[in-house]
Amino acid sequence: MNTIVIPSSLTPENLIPFSLEFNNFQETSENCLDFRFLSHVEPFGMLFLSALIRQFVRKGKENFGRDFKLTAKNYSDHDYASWMGLFKSFGLNHGNEPGQASGNGTYIPLTRLVVSKIKTEAREEYVHHGEIVEQESLRIAGVLTRHSNCAVHETLTYAIREIIRNVVEHGEASHIWYAAQYWPTKNRVEISILDEGVGLFSSLNRNSKLRIRDNRHAVFSALQPGVSGVAKEKRKKSDGDWVNSGYGLFMTSSLCQFGGSFYICSGSDAIKLIGNESEFMSCNYDGVAIRMVLDTSRIKKLNETLRELLDKGQKIASELGNYDTELTASKMSRMLSRNI
């Protein structure tokens, strides 16, 4: 039996490279997850590790069928991860179910949303699914910011709504997973959201107006203003205010760069944005995983911030049709830095 040692600290810096190592264990039918070194967990780390394990199980069953076996050891002493629903989220019978912990003004446990339920609820209430996403986003932000000002609540609601809407409208995923943590004394909030859908490359390639060359280009393009998996002329008039203009990821990633950070992982590539610095990383993840960290002390009135970002985004979008198609990593990094 092969032993897979889980990293000691579940941070993006550790888990994104770990996703590549994890993939190398696909050749063995019997594997054991060893949590003996685990000491530090964060919302993104728990979500991403859980998704990687589910991805590993799916592919293991495809390769080996009933001969595939996955066990775990040294996990029983990790009380916080158990409370947050980490272990049961990937099928291990230990700790809370996802969403079972009540959450409070500082955290939201690993939670799963069913996309079909969002769409069904919207049909039953005769509203656009964006209305249902808005309600859920308000609820999530409300749990995290019950002791904070309106600007923080509005900004978190906006960021959560835009990411969840992207999954519902473009990800072709059956579920959306999220978790969050708020550190009021540090003026820091982390919101992590992921899906296990088709990924950015497949999603953006549905728009025949885009020329997406490879996966890295797709992840980069998703953060640019005006880029959407649906061509402008194909967007439904009935969507009204909820029409997706392709600015969601640009706006949310830009908000996070004011004293915070933003990670996005999809397919074979990830991008890290901190301030005006950007870094490309290699990863192995089938869907889309996003980590947003905001400095709440630097959040001002949302309308003013969004207006500034929209003006900047429109200028960038007007130039996007003119850049050459041979984008190198350094060129893409410069364009990402220019977004701020």
Steps between C-alpha positions, in 0.01 A plus 500: 500500500625847411505772770414859406625745765278806532696829531539646850355837402197524271593825328480575126881508484509139620186351347529630145836322448360202695226465238773402252651243736157360580442425135811279491338249736236409243694190396433315826165337584543507879590825677492638854475869596728576794408813702774462764677828415189714455519802732357806322178528300330786317169518309657472155733223610219286638279558195777437250640191675151352523437567130837349405415186696158472332670550162756232592222257595307563176804433286607203712161336448519572127842330482454209741126461552415297810867429568560865593531558876572817697541505878622757752694507828614746768201726449307466829689770694426784257203652681467827306513329160246246628273778626519681165390186314826420319502125540137425419522732198713238322320196638687414821259426784647739758395838637219727383318481171567793262283792611411334831698736724287805563765758417525833678640848449846367418462190284283301262574124479543306179160525335355355181242671278306294247483688168180329387324613820597862428349476152189315622439758773534780244241336271258441787527862613489634140827689543841492334744260666712806576239598761548169682878536484465854637299372798758233579786750464327741738458218751865392482627858529257563785638209705857624455440872552235524773743718697633700204396808306276517195788551256658168598166318477421649158843416362496140620147452364612629160813282487317183607211563261723548196696178558193285569320645195794406281471139612122484453514657153823362355657225709269209409551379858245315711622653826670812635718474809595793725655580837609822667684647799502853644772634728361836626813588701713448189254678265519190281231285343543194280226363276569190293268355238551213258318279255581169333364589159653532154769757586583834343649371176184312397273774632664786309536295184121497469529866396597487133610865518789410729826350381609291795822316413568294810410462866736771629356747252150404621578564868664831411210604275240421768644783711478754220201738476232426245598133455215248531420146392190642329533729199331836540241440229396169664424644844130484579306825509283345771800498733463876542720629781649153543655480154860379531727762347825319579614743770438284809843340544678818394314704763533248784869429436568874487315557829719238668822662385442806721693361795382142448564223251327289236569146378329321214571139396359315201636214294878506483547862606451737791554872545587676825436876529636700792502879467636576154701177488384189317638149477408202283508158664448147371219294649270208425134570562203421278263781605557856622621586851517857628641649819421863583667682790397860574644760735181629664674817624547609138144437385323824422155563363437224247330714235799734482750213477302314233459817296876554501568138407233501229651810338842337508357171375325661206827659388678164523214319323515745210865407448462123534400451139826655388762301693697243303400137544854387592471589867799389705482451878686828553256692276204351683656589836543863391136515388381353831707756692353780289151406624574667833 
